Amino acid sequence: MKLSVYKLGRIEYTKALKLQKMLLKLRQQQKIVDILLVLEHPSVLTLGRNANQSNILVAKDILQARGIDIHETNRGGDVTYHGPGQIIGYPIIDLNNHGKDVHNFIWNIEEVFVRLLKEQYNIDTKRFSEHKGVWVGNNKITALGFSVKRWVTMHGFTFNVNTDLEYFKMINPCGISDKGVTSIQKLLDHCENYDKAIDVVVRYFCQVFNLEPEILYKLDSRDKKLEDD
């Protein structure tokens, strides 16, 4: 099966959300194949359906002074941070073609990063049954938050590559106060090649989901063309 991969570069959260909603409807109508949007956001906090505002640990005026917006979303999970140096993936996937099993879909997303981190970086990971995502010790490196509408997915994963982890001190990430957050940069003690890391994520995503990628939009392009298609 085909997977259309759009590399959108850095894009505002609200713009990416609008794009996801458009693609979700097109996928539900079987007008497009499965999609993976790969991008990064300027610094932003997003709140899932079950989010508790108390997990934001700094005042809103401080966030505003630093140019950090807050957006409520319909994804699962609590509060998380998105920002530069983070690979964000938004799969628009029809689960009718992937076992029609949300739990298995989530497990497979985790498996992408379990395999990738071990085989590419020799980093051992683990999963917690009570906390979704991929962990290195007690520190999360990949966070997940999805919404499924008529068996089509939206929202997705955040993979900390060269992310500035100081921003996570403003929140209890995913509502969890007794565990931390890490990144490839912190674990390897050097800045990783971000473009190369994107290609690795796409390759492992396709491997796990048995999909054939077609790169339709290059990393140095912008999403206007996609919206005009």
C-alpha positions as CSV (number, residue, x, y, z in Angstrom):
1,M,0.0,0.0,0.0
2,K,1.1,3.6,-0.7
3,L,1.9,6.2,1.8
4,S,2.1,9.9,0.7
5,V,4.7,11.6,2.9
6,Y,4.7,15.4,3.0
7,K,7.7,17.1,4.5
8,L,6.4,20.5,5.5
9,G,9.3,22.0,7.4
10,R,8.4,24.4,10.3
11,I,4.7,25.3,10.3
12,E,2.3,27.0,12.8
13,Y,0.3,24.6,14.8
14,T,-3.1,26.0,13.8
15,K,-2.2,25.8,10.1
16,A,-1.1,22.1,10.5
17,L,-4.4,21.3,12.4
18,K,-6.5,22.8,9.6
19,L,-4.5,20.8,7.1
20,Q,-5.1,17.6,9.1
21,K,-8.8,18.2,9.2
22,M,-9.0,18.6,5.5
23,L,-7.0,15.5,4.8
24,L,-9.0,13.5,7.4
25,K,-12.2,14.2,5.4
26,L,-10.6,13.3,2.1
27,R,-9.3,10.0,3.6
28,Q,-12.7,9.1,5.0
29,Q,-14.1,9.7,1.6
30,Q,-11.4,7.4,0.0
31,K,-10.2,10.3,-2.2
32,I,-6.6,10.0,-1.1
33,V,-4.3,7.3,0.2
34,D,-2.8,7.2,3.6
35,I,-0.8,10.3,4.5
36,L,2.1,11.1,6.9
37,L,2.8,14.8,7.5
38,V,6.3,15.3,8.9
39,L,7.1,18.7,10.3
40,E,8.1,20.8,13.3
41,H,6.2,23.6,15.1
42,P,7.4,26.9,16.6
43,S,7.2,26.6,20.4
44,V,3.6,25.8,21.5
45,L,1.7,23.9,24.2
46,T,-1.2,21.7,23.3
47,L,-3.9,20.3,25.6
48,G,-5.6,17.0,24.9
49,R,-9.2,16.1,25.7
50,N,-8.4,15.0,29.2
51,A,-5.9,17.7,30.0
52,N,-5.7,19.3,33.4
53,Q,-4.8,23.0,33.3
54,S,-2.8,22.6,36.6
55,N,-0.2,20.6,34.6
56,I,0.9,24.0,33.1
57,L,3.3,25.2,35.7
58,V,3.9,28.8,34.7
59,A,1.5,31.7,34.3
60,K,0.0,32.5,30.9
61,D,1.5,35.9,30.8
62,I,5.0,34.3,31.1
63,L,4.1,32.0,28.2
64,Q,2.9,35.0,26.2
65,A,6.0,36.9,26.9
66,R,8.0,34.0,25.5
67,G,5.7,33.8,22.4
68,I,4.3,30.4,23.4
69,D,0.6,29.8,22.6
70,I,-1.7,27.3,24.2
71,H,-4.1,25.3,22.0
72,E,-6.9,22.9,23.1
73,T,-7.2,19.9,20.8
74,N,-9.3,16.8,20.4
75,R,-6.4,14.4,20.7
76,G,-6.0,12.0,23.6
77,G,-3.6,12.8,26.5
78,D,-2.8,15.8,28.6
79,V,-0.5,18.7,28.0
80,T,2.6,18.5,25.9
81,Y,5.2,20.8,24.3
82,H,6.0,21.1,20.6
83,G,9.0,23.0,19.4
84,P,12.0,23.3,17.1
85,G,14.3,20.3,16.9
86,Q,11.4,17.9,17.4
87,I,10.2,15.6,14.6
88,I,6.4,15.7,14.6
89,G,4.4,13.1,12.6
90,Y,0.7,13.4,11.8
91,P,-0.5,10.1,10.2
92,I,-3.8,10.3,8.4
93,I,-4.3,6.5,8.3
94,D,-7.4,4.5,7.4
95,L,-7.4,1.7,10.1
96,N,-9.8,-0.3,8.0
97,N,-6.6,-1.3,6.1
98,H,-4.6,-1.8,9.2
99,G,-6.5,-4.3,11.3
100,K,-9.2,-1.9,12.5
101,D,-7.6,-1.9,15.9
102,V,-6.7,1.4,17.7
103,H,-4.6,-0.3,20.4
104,N,-2.6,-2.2,17.8
105,F,-2.1,1.0,15.8
106,I,-0.7,2.8,19.0
107,W,1.5,-0.2,19.7
108,N,2.9,-0.1,16.1
109,I,3.6,3.7,16.4
110,E,5.6,2.9,19.5
111,E,7.3,0.0,17.7
112,V,8.6,2.4,15.1
113,F,10.7,4.2,17.7
114,V,11.6,1.1,19.7
115,R,13.2,-0.4,16.6
116,L,14.7,2.9,15.3
117,L,16.4,3.9,18.6
118,K,17.9,0.5,19.1
119,E,19.1,-0.1,15.5
120,Q,20.1,3.4,14.5
121,Y,21.4,4.8,17.9
122,N,21.9,1.7,20.1
123,I,19.5,3.2,22.6
124,D,17.5,0.7,24.7
125,T,13.9,1.7,25.3
126,K,10.8,0.5,27.2
127,R,7.1,1.0,27.3
128,F,4.9,1.6,30.3
129,S,1.4,0.0,30.2
130,E,-0.1,3.0,32.1
131,H,1.7,5.7,30.0
132,K,1.7,5.7,26.2
133,G,4.9,6.6,24.3
134,V,8.5,5.4,24.2
135,W,10.8,5.8,27.2
136,V,14.6,5.6,27.9
137,G,14.6,4.7,31.5
138,N,12.1,7.0,33.2
139,N,12.5,9.7,30.5
140,K,10.1,9.9,27.6
141,I,11.6,10.4,24.1
142,T,8.5,9.9,22.0
143,A,5.1,11.2,23.0
144,L,1.8,10.1,21.4
145,G,-1.6,11.6,21.2
146,F,-4.2,10.6,18.6
147,S,-7.8,11.1,17.6
148,V,-9.7,8.5,15.5
149,K,-12.7,9.5,13.4
150,R,-14.6,6.9,11.4
151,W,-11.5,4.7,11.7
152,V,-9.2,7.4,10.2
153,T,-6.5,8.8,12.5
154,M,-5.2,12.3,13.0
155,H,-2.8,14.0,15.4
156,G,0.2,11.8,16.1
157,F,3.7,11.6,17.6
158,T,6.5,13.9,18.7
159,F,10.1,12.6,18.7
160,N,12.7,14.6,20.6
161,V,15.8,14.9,18.4
162,N,17.5,18.2,19.2
163,T,14.6,19.6,21.3
164,D,15.4,22.2,24.0
165,L,14.3,20.2,27.0
166,E,14.2,23.3,29.2
167,Y,10.7,24.1,27.8
168,F,9.3,20.9,29.4
169,K,10.0,22.4,32.8
170,M,7.0,24.7,32.2
171,I,4.6,21.6,32.3
172,N,4.0,18.2,33.7
173,P,4.5,16.5,30.3
174,C,1.5,14.4,29.5
175,G,0.3,15.1,33.0
176,I,3.1,13.0,34.5
177,S,5.1,14.6,37.4
178,D,7.3,11.7,38.5
179,K,9.1,11.1,35.2
180,G,11.2,13.1,32.8
181,V,11.9,13.9,29.2
182,T,15.0,13.2,27.0
183,S,16.2,13.7,23.5
184,I,18.7,12.2,21.0
185,Q,20.9,15.2,21.5
186,K,21.0,14.7,25.3
187,L,21.6,11.0,25.1
188,L,24.4,11.2,22.5
189,D,25.8,14.5,23.7
190,H,25.8,16.0,20.3
191,C,23.4,17.7,17.9
192,E,21.9,15.1,15.5
193,N,21.4,15.7,11.8
194,Y,17.7,16.6,11.8
195,D,17.1,16.0,8.1
196,K,18.7,12.5,8.3
197,A,16.6,11.7,11.3
198,I,13.4,12.6,9.4
199,D,14.4,10.1,6.7
200,V,15.0,7.4,9.3
201,V,11.6,8.0,10.9
202,V,9.9,7.7,7.6
203,R,11.8,4.5,6.7
204,Y,10.9,2.8,10.0
205,F,7.3,4.0,9.9
206,C,6.9,2.4,6.5
207,Q,8.7,-0.8,7.6
208,V,6.4,-1.3,10.6
209,F,3.2,-0.5,8.7
210,N,4.3,-2.3,5.5
211,L,3.8,0.8,3.4
212,E,5.6,2.1,0.3
213,P,6.5,5.8,0.7
214,E,6.1,8.5,-1.9
215,I,7.7,11.8,-1.0
216,L,5.4,14.4,-2.5
217,Y,6.8,17.5,-0.9
218,K,10.4,18.3,-0.1
219,L,11.6,19.5,3.3
220,D,12.6,23.0,2.0
221,S,9.1,23.6,0.5
222,R,6.0,25.1,2.1
223,D,2.5,23.7,2.5
224,K,0.7,26.2,0.2
225,K,1.2,24.0,-2.8
226,L,-0.4,21.1,-0.9
227,E,-3.4,23.2,0.1
228,D,-3.8,24.2,-3.6
229,D,-3.7,20.6,-4.9
